[in-house]
Amino acid sequence: MVSDHRIIGRRLLLNVAGVTLLSAATACGSSPSERGPSAGDGPAAKAVNVPSPALAPLPSTAPPSAAPSSGAPQPAVPPVGTAPPAAAARRNAAAPLFSLASDDKLVALTIDDGPDPVYTPAVLSILQRYGVRATFFLVGENAVNRSALVREIARQGHHLANHTWSHPDLRGLSEAKVRDELERTSDLLHAATGKPATWFRAPGGDWSDVALRVSNELGMRPMGWSVDPVDWARPGTSRITTRVLDAIRPGSIVLNHDGGGDRSQTIAALKTYLPVLIDEGYRFTAPA
């Protein structure tokens, strides 16, 4: 007869073996709820829920450039060969205007070297007769004692502009002298009319880098011309008239003079060519 201790030992070994087999079956196979019943299955065992291991995320197939940004705004990159906006603005502000951007018959009449006590009133009378607005480029030393005439030009709707103080060749002057020529004239025009000068013209059209830069710093744009009848040389009324009528185009800027000497030929030429141009459909403006 087998002793009680040996029987108890065998029972313990059988229990341990049964538990081991059950654990192995659970680990290797799917749970009963996932498998259909088979002919060899005994009573249904209690299902054991084993959590599935977490799957690692698949690596992204997007190229590096498609990766989401941090949300910070990216600086705009100007096209290759394009100047920065500030530099372009400075460059454009310093470039003289030689014609208007106009496809129709819009032109500008400019009058230089005044004011003159005789010829400027005569020019104003003609412009008023034909309803023409012009830009008067005034010389400071000619305007300083004629503030009433300066105000009358502005009162009639014409634009006042800076033609330096003493009409020198700016190319031979230092920066300090150029600034004095322009600043004194601008101050005088502002005091007479309450409006700042916005246009500047170099005497003789002799521009210099210094003059262009200083005028820009003083808030003025440089204006040249595209039609020059050389009326200052007094070539004769008919020649002044013919030169204007032959050369004028849409967008032209015409140069005439009311100061610096005898301007009777210019007065006569204005009386002749203005009505002709108006009949041809030309309109006149004073650029602001």
DRENMIDREN-303556 format. One record per residue (C-alpha): x, y, z; residue in three letters. Coordinates in steps of 0.001 Angstrom, whole numbers, padded with zeros to 6 digits, always signed. Each point is the difference from the previous one (the first is absolute). Last residue first. Layout:
N
XYZALA...
END
This chain:
288
+001226+116680-058209ALA+000601-000073-003759PRO-001406+003166-001635ALA-002255-001119-002815THR-000790+001041-003549PHE-002366-001581-002511ARG+000676-000542-003696TYR-002952-000534-002347GLY+001388+001466-003211GLU-001955+003201+000607ASP+001732+000290+003385ILE+003369-000401-001692LEU-000750+002769-002503VAL-001371+002293+002721PRO+003243-000407+001985LEU+002314+000404-003003TYR-000554+003653-000912THR-000565+001887+003251LYS+002801-002033+001553LEU+002318+001021-002858ALA-000709+003706+000559ALA+000826-000261+003710ILE+003134-002008-000791THR+001132+002650-002460GLN-000586+002733+002604SER+002248-001796+002484ARG+002768+002591+000291ASP+002290-001153+002766GLY+000336-002688+002668GLY-003652-000547+000733GLY-003217-001272-001616ASP+001495-003110-001604HIS-001401-003009-001884ASN+000551-003779+000338LEU-002631-002498-001163VAL-000528-003354+001724ILE-001399-002504-002485SER-002418-002756+001056GLY-001751-000270-003367PRO+002395+001490-002573ARG+001415+003472-000683ILE+003016+000317-002262ALA-001358+001653-003128ASP-002400+002371+001778LEU+002614+001104+002539VAL+002753+000542-002553ARG-002350+001837-002352THR-001100+002466+002674THR+003533+000788+001178ILE+001100+000451-003637ARG-002903+002283-000795SER+000622+002166+003072THR+003682+000532-000707GLY+003204-001729+001164PRO-000108+001837+003373ARG+002731-002083+001720ALA-002329-000690+002969TRP-002546-001365-002481ASP+002129-003115-000501VAL-003096-001802-001368PRO+000537-002749+002607ASP-002483-002906-000006VAL+000825-003017+002223SER+000446+001675+003368TRP+001672-000568+003377GLY-001664-000403+003373MET+001770-000946+003218PRO-002144-001151+002936ARG+000004+001955+003242MET-000213-001033+003663GLY+003140+001734+001237LEU+001894-003303+000130GLU-000929-000612-003632ASN+001290+003433-000977SER+003244-000784+001821VAL+000463-003319-001803ARG-000695+001391-003452LEU+002228+003014+000599ALA+002862-002187+001252VAL-000263-002380-002942ASP+000153+002959-002374SER-002551+001285-002469TRP+000724+002657-002604ASP-003502+000533-001369GLY+001056+003559-000795GLY-000774+000982+003577PRO-000957-003137+001974ALA-003747-000432+000406ARG-001785-000788+003257PHE-003545-001083+000741TRP-001915-000422+003290THR+000274+003489+001462ALA-001826+000194+003325PRO-003279+001916+000287LYS-000725+003005+002217GLY+000144+002263-003039THR+002665+002627+000665ALA+001736-001722+002936ALA+000095-003320-001851HIS+001455+001628-003086LEU+002702+001736+002057LEU+000894-003154+001938ASP+000308-001971-003234SER+002300+002660-001461THR+002242+000063+003064ARG+000166-003818+000074GLU+000958-000426-003634LEU+002918+002399-000244GLU+001177-000760+003569ASP-000042-003751-000672ARG+002063+000485-003150VAL+002452+002141+001944LYS+000447-002623+002727ALA+000333-002793-002548GLU+002807+001832-001742SER-000666+001778-003263LEU+001413-000587-003479GLY-002812-002185-001333ARG-002615+002396+001331LEU+000554+002490-002807ASP-001497+003052+001661PRO-003551+001442-000216HIS+000199+002223+003123SER-002490-001561+002432TRP-000776-003319-001642THR-002771-000738-002565HIS-002566-001233+002563ASN-003624-000450-001032ALA-003320+001828+000208LEU-003069-001630-001552HIS-002639+002114-001701HIS-003531+000463+001291GLY-000464+003743-000499GLN+000670+000561+003700ARG+003398-001691-000309ALA+001209+002453-002634ILE-001528+002849+002004GLU+001875-001111+003125ARG+003318+000234-001816VAL-000965+003407-001368LEU-000740+001242+003527ALA+003269-001504+001262SER+002020+002014-002474ARG+003065+001003+002046ASN+001258-003558+000557VAL-001279-001310-003307ALA+002853+000924-002327ASN+002622-001030+002588GLU-001798-003313+000464GLY-000259-000993-003637VAL-003466-001330-000778LEU-000972-003074-001995PHE-003594+000765-000983PHE-002152-003043-000770THR-002927+000613-002325ALA-003803-000073-000092ARG-001674+000992-003265VAL-003496+001503-000220GLY+000673+001740-003298TYR-000438+003581+001181ARG+001427-000778+003431GLN+003174-001347-001551LEU+000365+003140-002117ILE-000485+002329+002978SER+002414-001980+002155LEU+002682+000253-002684VAL-000412+003786-000143ALA+000136+000222+003809PRO+003284-001991-000102THR+001478+002153-002757TYR+000091+003423+001642VAL+000695-000457+003740PRO+002063-003162-000635ASP-000478-003070+002145PRO+001737-001647-001471GLY+002705-002324-001329ASP-002121-002759-001566ASP-003533-000695-001281ILE-001190-003603-000344THR-002847-001226-002212LEU-001120-003599+000542ALA-001669-002303-002511VAL-003072-002263-000242LEU-000897-001100-003519LYS-000674-003634+000844ASP+002487-002762+000736ASP+001308+001635+003163SER+002882-000748+002339ALA+001297+003558+000003LEU+003410+000907-001367SER+003503+000862+001195PHE-000376-000793+003706LEU+003412+000041+001642PRO+001066-003182+001837ALA+000686+000548+003707ALA-003389-001213+001248ALA+000258-003121-002157ASN+003343-001003+001493ARG-001122+000667+003562ARG-003151-002038-000515ALA+001962-002855-001564ALA+002364-000059+002969ALA-002902-000139+002434ALA-001765-002741-001983PRO+003112-002223-000164PRO+001361-000220-003571ALA-001165-002913-002145THR+002645-002123-001751GLY-001248-003266+001479VAL-003572+000322+001177PRO-000523+001401+003480PRO-000070-002506+002907VAL-002855+000467+002403ALA+000891-000947+003568PRO-001689-003165+001338GLN-002637+000464+002645PRO+000489-002317+003044ALA-002432-002923+000049GLY+002662-002602+000812SER-000234-001343-003498SER-001547-003321-000942PRO+002343-002323-001899ALA-000545+000156-003751ALA+003569+001147-000695SER+001368-003144+001679PRO-001762-002223-002541PRO-003144-001801+001151ALA+000317-003776+000565THR-000493+000258+003736SER+001217-002958+002093PRO-002799-002229+001222LEU-001014+000569+003600PRO+001032-002771+002479ALA-002827-002390+000774LEU-001069-000345+003623ALA-000068-003663+001153PRO-003429-001570+000073SER-001551-000323+003460PRO-000715-003619+001061VAL-003649-000644+000838ASN-000345-003550+001389VAL-003103-001852-001063ALA-001388-002559+002474LYS+000277-003464-001455ALA-002782-001486-002057ALA-000600-003620+000861PRO+002030-002325-002142GLY+001218+000689-003408ASP+000849-002932-002200GLY-002768+000519-002485ALA+000983+003659-000493SER-001610+003237+001169PRO+000861+003173-001984GLY+002992+001924+001182ARG-000058+003682+001110GLU-002132-000586+003123SER+002206-002883+000940PRO+003058+002274+000174SER+002682-000412-002600SER+002772-002518+000478GLY+003557+000092+001303CYS-000429+001899+003276ALA-003250-001676+001060THR+001281-003476-000779ALA+003201+000586+001935ALA-001910+001287+003031SER-002289-003037+000004LEU+002956-002390-000263LEU+001765+001641+002957THR-003136-000072+002161VAL-000467-003668-000698GLY+003642-000811+000797ALA-000243+001815+003330VAL-003164-001881+000883ASN+001537-003362-000967LEU+003142+000706+002114LEU-002125+000956+003025LEU-002074-003176-000348ARG+003158-002108-000155ARG+001334+001588+003188GLY-003282-000637+001870ILE+000089-003656-000997ILE+003688-000265+001119ARG-000783+001520+003384HIS-003062-002271+000526ASP+002138-003120-000363SER-000554-002352-002835VAL-001372-003285+001067MET
END
